[in-house]
Amino acid sequence: MVICMKAIVCGSSSHLKELRKAQEFLSELGYEVIDQFDLNYTGKLFSPRDLEEIHSIVRHDISKVLEADIVFLLAENPSWGAAIEAMIAKQLGKKSYSC
């Protein structure tokens, strides 16, 4: 029986091209890749008045980290959100790697 691990790639959404390449690479290696960028908020600028929408995105992304077995952080250009996702994964004892 083959067990497929669920993997997530965390990083700055402003580097979506690199994130997609990493997702594709992991998929080719046999991981089930979780895509937290399905909300399509990349490049959107938020104001403090958008607090509920920001909270919704944070909850969404954290739920995806909780779903993953292993977390990869693209750390060359990380974001605050990616750093928090990596910290949560580490605190939960999930396998996590920075690259």
Short mmCIF file of the C-alpha atoms (twelve columns), coordinates in Angstrom:
data_MODEL
# 
_entry.id   MODEL 
# 
loop_
_atom_site.group_PDB 
_atom_site.id 
_atom_site.type_symbol 
_atom_site.label_atom_id 
_atom_site.label_alt_id 
_atom_site.label_comp_id 
_atom_site.label_asym_id 
_atom_site.label_seq_id 
_atom_site.Cartn_x 
_atom_site.Cartn_y 
_atom_site.Cartn_z 
_atom_site.pdbx_PDB_model_num 
ATOM 1  C CA . MET A 1  0.000   0.000  0.000   1 
ATOM 2  C CA . VAL A 2  1.347   3.426  -0.964  1 
ATOM 3  C CA . ILE A 3  0.764   6.242  1.491   1 
ATOM 4  C CA . CYS A 4  0.768   9.654  -0.125  1 
ATOM 5  C CA . MET A 5  1.949   12.480 2.083   1 
ATOM 6  C CA . LYS A 6  0.215   15.841 1.796   1 
ATOM 7  C CA . ALA A 7  2.657   18.691 1.259   1 
ATOM 8  C CA . ILE A 8  2.244   22.451 1.262   1 
ATOM 9  C CA . VAL A 9  4.652   25.070 -0.057  1 
ATOM 10 C CA . CYS A 10 4.676   28.311 1.926   1 
ATOM 11 C CA . GLY A 11 6.194   31.537 0.713   1 
ATOM 12 C CA . SER A 12 5.419   35.046 -0.392  1 
ATOM 13 C CA . SER A 13 2.474   35.186 -2.779  1 
ATOM 14 C CA . SER A 14 4.416   37.845 -4.680  1 
ATOM 15 C CA . HIS A 15 6.661   34.971 -5.829  1 
ATOM 16 C CA . LEU A 16 3.828   32.786 -7.090  1 
ATOM 17 C CA . LYS A 17 5.828   31.557 -10.098 1 
ATOM 18 C CA . GLU A 18 8.488   30.016 -7.822  1 
ATOM 19 C CA . LEU A 19 5.825   28.597 -5.507  1 
ATOM 20 C CA . ARG A 20 4.076   26.936 -8.458  1 
ATOM 21 C CA . LYS A 21 7.383   25.417 -9.643  1 
ATOM 22 C CA . ALA A 22 7.972   23.958 -6.178  1 
ATOM 23 C CA . GLN A 23 4.424   22.593 -6.068  1 
ATOM 24 C CA . GLU A 24 4.892   20.962 -9.473  1 
ATOM 25 C CA . PHE A 25 8.231   19.441 -8.400  1 
ATOM 26 C CA . LEU A 26 6.717   17.951 -5.235  1 
ATOM 27 C CA . SER A 27 3.775   16.595 -7.203  1 
ATOM 28 C CA . GLU A 28 6.185   14.864 -9.593  1 
ATOM 29 C CA . LEU A 29 7.889   13.302 -6.555  1 
ATOM 30 C CA . GLY A 30 4.547   11.784 -5.535  1 
ATOM 31 C CA . TYR A 31 3.337   14.235 -2.890  1 
ATOM 32 C CA . GLU A 32 -0.289  15.304 -2.795  1 
ATOM 33 C CA . VAL A 33 0.209   19.056 -2.993  1 
ATOM 34 C CA . ILE A 34 -2.162  21.326 -1.088  1 
ATOM 35 C CA . ASP A 35 -2.727  24.638 -2.876  1 
ATOM 36 C CA . GLN A 36 -3.416  27.473 -0.460  1 
ATOM 37 C CA . PHE A 37 -3.391  30.010 -3.305  1 
ATOM 38 C CA . ASP A 38 -6.800  28.968 -4.596  1 
ATOM 39 C CA . LEU A 39 -8.393  32.158 -3.205  1 
ATOM 40 C CA . ASN A 40 -6.481  34.218 -5.789  1 
ATOM 41 C CA . TYR A 41 -5.554  37.139 -3.532  1 
ATOM 42 C CA . THR A 42 -2.029  37.426 -4.946  1 
ATOM 43 C CA . GLY A 43 -1.035  41.030 -5.554  1 
ATOM 44 C CA . LYS A 44 -4.089  42.475 -3.848  1 
ATOM 45 C CA . LEU A 45 -3.465  45.435 -1.566  1 
ATOM 46 C CA . PHE A 46 -5.466  45.510 1.648   1 
ATOM 47 C CA . SER A 47 -6.351  48.399 3.890   1 
ATOM 48 C CA . PRO A 48 -7.156  48.204 7.618   1 
ATOM 49 C CA . ARG A 49 -10.836 48.357 6.619   1 
ATOM 50 C CA . ASP A 50 -10.405 44.933 4.973   1 
ATOM 51 C CA . LEU A 51 -9.759  43.271 8.325   1 
ATOM 52 C CA . GLU A 52 -12.462 40.590 7.967   1 
ATOM 53 C CA . GLU A 53 -11.189 39.608 4.510   1 
ATOM 54 C CA . ILE A 54 -7.630  39.443 5.857   1 
ATOM 55 C CA . HIS A 55 -8.789  37.242 8.746   1 
ATOM 56 C CA . SER A 56 -10.590 34.993 6.275   1 
ATOM 57 C CA . ILE A 57 -7.386  34.539 4.231   1 
ATOM 58 C CA . VAL A 58 -5.329  33.810 7.357   1 
ATOM 59 C CA . ARG A 59 -7.862  31.221 8.571   1 
ATOM 60 C CA . HIS A 60 -7.913  29.634 5.100   1 
ATOM 61 C CA . ASP A 61 -4.114  29.401 4.857   1 
ATOM 62 C CA . ILE A 62 -3.720  28.037 8.392   1 
ATOM 63 C CA . SER A 63 -6.368  25.389 7.698   1 
ATOM 64 C CA . LYS A 64 -4.294  24.274 4.706   1 
ATOM 65 C CA . VAL A 65 -1.171  24.008 6.905   1 
ATOM 66 C CA . LEU A 66 -3.146  21.912 9.398   1 
ATOM 67 C CA . GLU A 67 -4.163  19.589 6.563   1 
ATOM 68 C CA . ALA A 68 -0.532  19.030 5.469   1 
ATOM 69 C CA . ASP A 69 1.824   16.298 6.648   1 
ATOM 70 C CA . ILE A 70 4.923   18.197 5.568   1 
ATOM 71 C CA . VAL A 71 5.643   21.894 5.036   1 
ATOM 72 C CA . PHE A 72 8.186   23.432 2.680   1 
ATOM 73 C CA . LEU A 73 9.065   27.104 3.187   1 
ATOM 74 C CA . LEU A 74 10.580  29.013 0.296   1 
ATOM 75 C CA . ALA A 75 12.671  31.204 2.556   1 
ATOM 76 C CA . GLU A 76 14.582  33.319 0.053   1 
ATOM 77 C CA . ASN A 77 11.749  35.882 -0.051  1 
ATOM 78 C CA . PRO A 78 9.400   34.905 2.783   1 
ATOM 79 C CA . SER A 79 6.352   36.824 3.888   1 
ATOM 80 C CA . TRP A 80 5.001   37.345 7.391   1 
ATOM 81 C CA . GLY A 81 2.215   34.895 6.591   1 
ATOM 82 C CA . ALA A 82 4.621   32.217 5.376   1 
ATOM 83 C CA . ALA A 83 6.752   32.650 8.496   1 
ATOM 84 C CA . ILE A 84 3.684   32.214 10.702  1 
ATOM 85 C CA . GLU A 85 2.616   29.141 8.723   1 
ATOM 86 C CA . ALA A 86 6.076   27.622 9.187   1 
ATOM 87 C CA . MET A 87 6.029   28.425 12.909  1 
ATOM 88 C CA . ILE A 88 2.602   26.793 13.343  1 
ATOM 89 C CA . ALA A 89 3.764   23.694 11.472  1 
ATOM 90 C CA . LYS A 90 6.862   23.439 13.661  1 
ATOM 91 C CA . GLN A 91 4.863   23.893 16.873  1 
ATOM 92 C CA . LEU A 92 2.506   21.101 15.768  1 
ATOM 93 C CA . GLY A 93 5.472   18.786 15.169  1 
ATOM 94 C CA . LYS A 94 4.958   18.607 11.416  1 
ATOM 95 C CA . LYS A 95 7.970   17.901 9.253   1 
ATOM 96 C CA . SER A 96 9.109   21.216 7.885   1 
ATOM 97 C CA . TYR A 97 11.935  22.266 5.612   1 
ATOM 98 C CA . SER A 98 13.268  25.645 4.500   1 
ATOM 99 C CA . CYS A 99 14.776  26.069 1.080   1 
# 
